[in-house]
C-alpha cells in the first residue's frame, strides 16, 4: 500500500511538473490517471517544497517581501514548466475571445497567447505575489513559508474535483485520453488536501486562517467549475490548469486577509 502511494505520488509529480523521475516508475504504466489523482495533493506538497524553502531562506535574511514572493513563484513556475499558467492563459483566451463553445475550444487549442491570456497571467502573478508578501508581513517566516505547500496541496485537490465533476469537453483532448478520475479517488484527494492544509496551517497560523483558506479555495473552485460547465459543457486540459491557478490565487488572497 505504501509503495503504491509512493509510486503514484512520483508519477503525479512527473505529470504535474517538470521534475524528472526515474524511468522505472513508468514501466508498464498506461498513462491513465483515474486512481492516481488521489495523491495529487501529496504531489503538490512535493512541488511546493523548494519554493517554500527559497521563500523561507530569503525572509530569514530579510530580503524584500515582494521580491521574495516573486522569486518563490518563479521557482515554482520553473518546476512546473508553467503547466498550469499555460492552462489559465489558454482558458482566458478561449472564454474571452470565443463567441460560442466551439469557437472557444478552437481558440484554446491555439498555442499563441492573446490579450485575455496575458492579462490573466499578469493578474495571477500579481495577486499571488502581493498575497505572499502580505502574509510575510504578518506571520513569522516559517509559518508564512508553510502556506506555499499547503496551497499547492489544496489546489491540486481542486484539479481532481474539477476533473471528476465535468465530462470531457472534447474527445481527443489530453484530459479525456488520461481517463476520468473515479469518485473514490476524488474523495480521497479532497480529504487529503484538506488534511494536509490543516496540518500545515492550523498549528502555526491558527484556526481562522485555516477556515479562510479552505473557504476561499472551495468557493473559487466551485464557482469556476460551474462556469465552465455552462460555458464549455466540460473540462479540458487547459481548464484543469486554470482551476489550479484560480484556486491558488483565491487561497493565498484569503489567507493574506486572515492572518
N, C-alpha and C positions, 0 to 999 in steps of 0.2 A: 504493500500500500504506500509506504513512504517513498520507495523507489519510483513508483508510478507517478507520485506527486512531483518529485524532483525532476523526473524526465519531462513531464508535461509542462512544468514551470520553465525549464530550459528551452523547450520548443516554443513556448509562448513568448519568451523574451526574444527569441530569434524572429518570430512573426511580428512582434510589436516594435522592434527596434532594429538597429544595425549592429548590435553587439554580437560578435562571432561566437558560435557554439560548436562543439566537436561534431564532426560529421557522423560518428557512430550513433548519435542520438536520433538520427533520422533514418536509420536502417529499417526498411520495411514499413515506413510511415507513408500513408496515402494522402496526406495533406488535409484530412477532414478535421474540423475544429469543434464539432458538436459537443464533445466531452471536455475538450481542453480549456474552454472558456471558464471552467470552474476555478482555474488557478490564475486567471488574468490579473486579479488583484495582487497576488504574490509576485507575478512578473512586473507589475507596476512598482512595487517596493524595490525590486532589484534595479529597475531602470532609474528610479528616483534617488538611489543611494549616493551615487557620485555627485550629482548636482547639489544634494543636501550637504555633502562633505565640503565641497567647494564653497558653498554659501556660509557654512559654519566657520571655516578657517578664515575667510575674508572678514566676517563680522568680528571674530576674536582679535584680528589685527586692525580693527577699527577702520576698515575701508568704508567708503561712502555707501550708504544703504541701497540707494537706487542703482549704483554701479554694480554692487554685489548681486542684486536681484537679476540684473540683465546678464551678468556673467553666468549665473546659475542656470538661467533659461537658455543661454547659448550652449552650455554644456549639454543640457537635456536635449536640445534640438539636434545637436551633433549625434548624440547617442541614438535617437530615434530616426535619424535621417530625414527629419521634418515630415515624417509619415502622416501624422495627424494634422499638422499645419497645412499640408497639401490637400487633405480631405476637406478642411474648413474652407480653404480658398476656392476649390472647385465647387463645393456646395453653394457658397455665396454667389459665385458667378452664375451658376445654373439657376438658382432661385431668383436672383436679381435680374438676370438678363432674359430668362425664358418666359414666354407668354403662355406656354402650355406645358403639361407634363412631359410630352415628347421632346419639345424643344429644350426644356431644362436638362433632360438626360443627355441630349446631344452635346450641349454646352459643357456639361460636367465631364464628359469623356475627352474633351479637348485639353491638351496639356498646357496650353498657353494660359497665362493669368490675365484677368481683366480688372477693371476698376473696382468692382464689388469684392473680388477676391483680395486685392491689395489692401483695401480699406479694412476688411475683416482681419487680415493678418496684423495690420498695424494696431487695431484695437485689441486684439488678443494679447500681443506682446506688451502693449502699453498698460492694459488693465492688470495683467498678471504681475508685471514688474512693479507697478505702483502699489499693488496689494502686498506683495512680498516686502517691499520697503516699509510699508506701514506696519506690518507685523513685526519687523525687526526693530522698529522704534518702540514698540510697546512690550515686547517679550524678550526674555534672555536669549542669547544666540542659540543655545542647544534646543530650547523649546521651539524657537522660530524655525530652525532647520528641520525639525521633525515634521513640520507641516508639509514639506515637499514630498516625502514618500507617502505620507497619509493621503494627500490629494491624488498622487499618482495611483495609489491602490483604488481609491474611490472612483476615479474617472475611468479606470479600466473595467470596474464593475458596471459602470454606466454603459460601456460599449456592449457588454453581454446583454443587458436589459433591452437596449435599442434593437440589437440584432435579433433577439428572440421574439420580441413583440411585433415585429413587422415582417411581412413577406418580402422576398427579393423583388426589387423594382424592375429588374431586367434579368433574364435567364442566363446571360453569358457573362455576368459580372464576377469579380473576384469573390465577393461575399457570398454569392449564390453557389459558386463552384466549391467553396470551402465547407458548405453544408450549414444548416441552421442549428444553433445551439439547442440542446434539449432543455426541457423545463427544469429538470433536476439540476443540471449543470448551472443554469442561470440562477436558480435559487441559492446554490452553494456560493456562486460568485458574489451575489448581493450580500449574503450573510458574512462571508469572509471579508468583503470590502468594508462593511460597517464595523466588524470586529477589529480589523487592522487599524482603521481610523480611530476607533475608541482607545485602543491600546497606545497609539502614538500621540493622541491629542489630549485626552482627558487628564492623565497624570501630571502633565506639565503646563497645560493651559486652563484646565477646568471644564466643568460641565456645560456652561453656556456657550463657549466657543465650539464645543463638540456638537451641540444641538444645532447651532447656526450653520456649521459646515455641512452637516447632514441635510438640513432643510434646503440650503442653497443649492447643493448638488442635486438633490432629489427633485426639487421643483423645476430646475433648469432642464434636467434630463426628460422628465415627463412632458414638459411643455414643448420641447424640441421634437420629441418622438411623435406627439400629437400633431404638430405642424407638418412634419414630413409625411405622416400618414395621409393627411388631407391634400398636401401639395404634390407628392410623388407617388403615393399609394404603396410605398415600400422602401426598404433600405437599399443602399449601395455601399461599396467600399468607402466612398467619399463621405457619406453621411455617418458612417461609423467613426471616422476620424474627426468629423465635425462635432459629434457627440462628446468625444473625449475632450476636445478643446473647450466647448461651451460649459461642460461640467467643471473643468479645471478653473476656468475664469470665474464661474459662479462660486465655487468653493473657496478660492483664495479671497475673493471680494467679501464673502460672508464672514470669513474668519477675520479679515482685517477690520471689519466693523464691530466684531465681538470682543476682540482682545483688549 
